[in-house]
Structures are given as C-alpha cells and as structure tokens.
Amino acid sequence: MRCLFVHKREANRISTPVVQLKRLAKAALASRSVETALFDYRLPDAAIAQVPIEPRDAARLLVCDTMSDRRFGDLPDLLYPGDLLVVNRTRVRSARVRGHKVETGGAVELLVLSRLDDLRWRALIRPARRIRAGTHLQLGSISGRVLADPVRGEVEIELTTDGDIEDEIADAGETPLPPYIHTELENPERYQTVFAKTIGSAAAPTAALHFTPELLGRLREREVGIAEVELEIGLDTFRPINTDLIGDHEMHTESWVVDDGAARQIAATRHSGGSVIAVGTTVVRTLESAAAGDGLVAPGRGDTSLFISPGYQMRVVDSMITNFHAPRTTLIVMIAAMLGDRWRDVYEHAVSSGYRFLSFGDAMFIETMINQRDQA
C-alpha cells in the first residue's frame, strides 16, 4: 500500500510519461549493439584533477536537472527532509608493497587486489616476466609464495606473517592512487572518505570524498539520513572498454554487503516518501544488485558483475551524486543510462566551465533519471 504522503520529488517522477519507459525497454533489447565510440568525449589533460581541493566540500557541484553550478557544501539545500544518502564505507587498502625474490634478490612490487581466503590473495606483480609458480617473495615482514604463473601481470599468491596480515600490509604498504594521478599525496588519508571503515578496496569511492564532518552535521539538521553499504572496488573500475560494442565488454566482478540497518533505512525512506540517493556508482551497483522489489533491498552479501547501460531501469536508486568519469568506461555508460543523450550536454558544460574531472575532481547531482524505477 502506497503512503498517502508523496514527496515533491516523487510527484515529479510519477508524472513521467509511460511512453518513455517503453522506449527504455526497447533500448534494453538493443543495448548489446551500441557502439562504444558513442561514449567517447574530449577530456583535456588539464581537466584531470591532480590534487584534492581543500576543504573537501569546496568542490564544485553541477546540478544536472537545472544545469546550475553550485558548491558541494550546498548539498543540504538541494535535498529534502526524509531523503536518504547511501554511501560506501569501504576503505582503500595500503596495497602497494615492495620487496624482493628470495631466490635471486631481485626487486618486486606487489599490488594487492583482493583476499580469496585466509592465505590466498589476488595481486598484480611487477616485473612479472620472470615470475613463475613457486617463486618465493619477502615483502618486509610478509612472506609470499606465488601459486600460479602470472596472467596479464596478475597472480594468485599465498601471504603469511607472524601477526595480523591486514595490519602487516597496512604497515608495509602504500595507498595506491589511480594511474592518471601523477602527484604524491602529503597525507594518504586524503584518498579515504570520512565513512571509510572496512578495508578491502583498491580505489576510493570518490563521490564521497567531498563530505566533511561539518557537512554531515548540516545534513542531519536538514533531517537527511545517511545509510552505509559496502562494495570492494577493484582496479578494473579504471579500465576503458576495449570492445567495439558495449555488449561485448566483460564486466568485472566486485563483492558487496548490505546490512539489516541499511535495508531498514531504505524501507523507512520509501514509507515516508523520501528519495534514495546513491553517493557514487559503487553504491548504485550495490543497491541495484540487492534489489528486492518495490524500491527495497534485501540485506545480504554477494558478488556482482552488473553493467548498467542504456535501457536498464532502476529498481532502487532514485538519484545519484557522482564525480565526472573518463571516456569509454563503464562508468560513463552508466551516466548515459541515467541521462540519455543529455549526458553530452552535461559533460560539455563541465569541460567548458572548468570543472575538475576524475577521482580528485568535482561532482554532479543527477536528481531526475530517465530510467527511473517503476513506481506503479
């Protein structure tokens, strides 16, 4: 049974023509034949932010519905009481660990990607050319044994130490930055969000880098809720689509968690008529993977290879806050699924107006999506 109170933003969405949803359904059938070249655009090197802005919430915010230029600190003024922001509480692992091969003393660098079980890990290794199954490594206090020959620089490796392995990796390692950032951070915590708790990601959920404790206080005063979920972000998030058609792209898999508390917060938001606003593409993938019908999510955990492309209809997410993404990536395809052809207007405005792009860049707020969830 629908709540009698209908949120102002919900009322606007309910009025969307049914013909638009039919058009989305047709687009879904044809999505495999969409050319990757359609998601390309000109991104000047100078537009790629190399350092984070201070303070965090001084970043610019492009409101896509009105094409208005704001500051991220204005966010409370753009939301309604009863809205719910959903954030990713993952923490970037200090995953770049240096050491040597025990047999020869040759230098090696390991970039830890994910944990498979108590002993086994996925990692990128370099130089990979002379690494073979059985190679022993010493990485500070951590001992490693390569379990399989490298494939495109990636290995499965056994890591052991006398102490807690996560603590030892944190002590020995450095926080990896995206490949398009060429400056070192004075403070590695600047590549962590204020929500970062659960270690596991190879990259930060960058849309949440703009939040500060003071901004969170003003959101609470506005009666905007915050819910936390988890998605372990892998390096594949930076990789461009290398196939001619987006339907031929093999989507990477990432692990997600939605706990009981987050599921209850989303249910309460639905009951009150508020909107569920995903902070970042990782939250979109998490919530849509956990969708349980009627705009709700089921608590649990799992792995997702969800690829949101034009024609996909949202099941949980109403709006999204995100940074500006690189051309020819699955992230820009997701933006096109939400904005339709307008994504080009949005990005052209951002480039011409001097917005900063990618991980340390500015943000955009997509309040109304063309692929909104069915509220019938």
N, C-alpha and C positions, 0 to 999 in steps of 0.2 A: 504494500500500500504506500503510495507516494505521500510524502509530508505535505501538508497544506501550505506551509511557507515555502515560497520559491525565491531563491536568491536572485538578485538583479542580474548577475552574470548568467545564471542558469536560464532565466527567462529569455535572454538574448539568444542563447544556444537553441532552446526549444523551437524557436521560430525559423530555424534553418530549413530551407526547402527540402522535401523528400527527394526531389529530383537530383540534388547534389549527392545524396547518399547512394542513389542508383548509379550515378556516374562513377563514384568511388568503387563500387562493386565491379563495374566493367573494367576499371583501371587495374584492379587486382588481378583479373584474369590475364591481362596483357603485360603485367609488370616484368615477366621474365624476358620480354623482348625489348625493354627500354635500354637505350644505348647509354653507356657510362659517360660518354662525351657530353651528354646533356647536363651533367652535374659538375662540369668544369667552370672555372671563372678565373679572372686575373687577380692574383694576390701578390702585390708588390712586396719584396723582401722587407722594405722599410715598415710595412704594416704589421709585421710579426713582432709582438712584444718580447723583448729580451730580459726584462726585469719586471717584477711585480710593482704595482703602484702602491703608494702609501698615502693615507691609510687604506686598508683593503676596500672599504666601502666608498672610496673616492672614484672607483672605476665608473665609466660611463655605462648607461643602460638605455638601449634602444627599445622603445615600446612599439612593437610591430603593428598593432591594430591601428594606431594613430600616426605612426612614423614620427613620434616625438622623441627628442633627445633629453634624457634625464641622467641623474646620478644614481648609482646603486643604493646609496643611502636614502633615496626617496621611496624605496620599495614599500614601506608601511603605508604610504599614501595611495599606492596603486592596488592594494588588496582590501578585502572586506572582512569585518569581524566574522569569525566562523570558518574562514578559509584555512587550509592545511598545507603547509610546505613540507615536502618529503625530501629528506637529504640522505646521502650515502655516508655512513660513518666509517668507511674503510680508511686504513692508514697505509701510507706508502712504506714498503719495507726498504731498509737501507741495504739494498740488494746488490750493489756493485762491490764485489770482494776480490782483492788481489792476492796472489800467492805464487807458488811455483810447482813444477812437476817434481815429484820425489826422485824419480829415476834419473833425470838429467839436470835438474835445477833450472830448467827453462821457465821464464816468466809466463804466467797465465792470468787472465781476468775472467771472473765468473759473474754473470748477471742472473741472479736467482729469480725465476719466474713464478713458480708455484710449488706447493707441497703436495706430494702424492700420497704419502703415508708417514709413519714415524721416522723412517730413514730416507726414503726416496724423494727426490726433487726434480723438477724440470728447470733447466738453466740454459742460457746462452754462454758459450765459451769462446774465447779468442786468445791466441790464434788457434783455430780448430783443425788446421791442416794436418798436424802431427798427433792429434789426439785419437786414441783408439780405446775400445772397451778394455777395461783392466788398468788403464792409466791411473796412477795414484797422485793426488794433489795434496799440498799442505797450504792452507789458507789461514794464516795466523794460528789460532788455537783449534781450528776446524780441520779435520781430515776428510778427504774426499776420494771416492773411487768411482770412476766412470763405468757405467753399466752397459752402455751401448755406443757404437760408433756415432759420431755427430751426423745429424741430418740438417742441412742448411744452417749449420752453426749451433744447432740445439742438441743438448744431451740430456739423458737421464742419469742422475748421479746420486750416490749414497753419501750423505754427510753425517759425521759423528763428532762428538765433542764430550768432554767431561761434564760440562754444565748444560744449561738450557740452550738448545740450539738457536731459538729465536733471539735470545739475549746475546749470544755469541756473534750471530750475523749482524745484529744492530751495532755491537761494539767494533767489529772488524770492517763493516761495510760503509759505503757512502750512498746517499739518496740519489738515484738516477733521475736525470732530467730528460725531457723529450729531446729527440735528435735535432730539432730545429732551434733549440736554445743553446747559444754558444757562450754564455757568460756563466760564471760560477756564483752561487748564492752565498752571501756572507752568513746567512742564517738558514740552515736547511729546513727549519720549521716553517719557513715561508712557503714551502711547497706541500704543507699539510693544512687541512682545513681545521676550523675550530671544533668540528664534530669528530675528528679523527680519533678512533679508538682501537679498532680491530685490525691488527697487522695482517697484510696479505697482498696488497696491490703493487703493481709495477709502475703505476701512474696515479696521479691525484684526480679526484672528481672535481674538475677545475671550476665548474659553475659555483661551487660552494666556497671557493677561495675568497669570495668577496664579503663574506659575513664576518662581523665582529661581535664581541660580547655586548657592546653598546647597542648595535643594531638589533640584536636578538631581544634586548630589553624593550626596545620600542615596538617590536613586533608583538611581544607579549601584551604590552599596553593596548595595542590595537586589537587584541583578542584573536590573533592569528596563531594557530597551533604549529608545532614542529614535530614531525614523526621521523624516526630513523630506520633505515633499512641498510642492507649490505650487498655490495656486488664487488667481487675481486676484479680489478681492472688489469688486463694484460697488455703487453706491448702491441698486440695486434690492433689496438684501437688507433694507433698512429699510421697503420699501413694503408696505402691507397688501394683502390680497386684496380686490378690489373687485367681484368677481362673486358672484352668489348661490350658485353651485355651485363647489366647488374644481376640478372637472374642466374648467371653462371658463376657468380662470386661465391666462394666457400666462406660462410660466416664463422668467425671464431667463437669458441665456447667459453663462458665465464660462469663462476659459481655465485649464487645469490642466497640471501636469507631474509625472510620477512617474519618477525616475531609476533606473538599474540598481541602485544601492546600496539604495534603499528597497525595491525589489522583492525583492532577495536577503534583506533583513532580515525581510520578511514571510514568505518561504518558510522561512527558518530557524525562525521562531516557530511556524509550522504544524508543522514536523518535530518540534520539541521539546514540542509540546502546549500552548504558551502561548496567550494571547489577544491579539488585535489590538484596541487601544483607541484610538478616534479622539478627538483633542482638538479638539472643535468640529464644527459642522455642515459647515463648508467641507471638512474632511478626510473626512467621511462622503461627501460628493458626489464628491470626488476619487477615493477608493478604489473606490467603487461604480461610477464611470464607467470605471475602469481594470480592472475585474474580468475575470479570465481563467479562472475555474472552479476548483473545489477550494479555495476560500478564498484564492486567489493573485491577484496583479495582474500585468499586463504593463507593462513600462516604456514610456514614450512621452509624448506630449503631445496635447492636443486641446481642443475646446470642449464644454461640457456644459450641457444645459438639464434635467438630471434633477430631477424633482419627486418626492420620496419622501413618499407619502401612505399612509393605512391600506390594507393589502393588499399593500404592497411587501415582498418577502422579501429580507433582507440576503444579499449574496454574499461579502463580505469582512469587514465590521466585526462584531466580537463585542460590544463595549461602547463607551460614549461618555461623555465629560466635556463638559459644555456649561454656558453661563450660562442664566439664565431669560429667556424671549423674550416679545415683545409679542403681544397678542391678534390673531387673524385674520391671521396671517402664515404664509408657507410654512414658517417655522422651527418654529412651534408645531404645524403639521400633521405635520412630521417627528417631533416628540416623541410625538404621538398614535399615529403608526405604530409606534413602538417600545414604548410603554407601554400602548396600548389605552386603555380608559376610565379607567385609573388615573392618567392624566396630570392629571385634575382634582383628585384627592386630593393628588397631589404639589404642585400649584400652590396649592391652598387651604392646605395646611400651610405652604408657603413664605411666603405672604402673611400668614397669621395669626401666624407665628413671627418676623416682622420681617426676613426675608431681603431683600437689596438686589437689584433687578432691572436687567436690560439690560446695556449694554456695560461699565460700571464696577461691576457688581453681583457677587453671589456665584455659586456654581456648583453643579451637581448631577452625580451619578455614576450613570449607568444601566448597571448591571453585567449584568443579565439582560433581554433584549428578547423581546417576544412574537413578533417577526418575525425571529428568529434565522436564521442561514444554515443550509441543509440540510447535515448532516454525514454523511448516509448514504453 
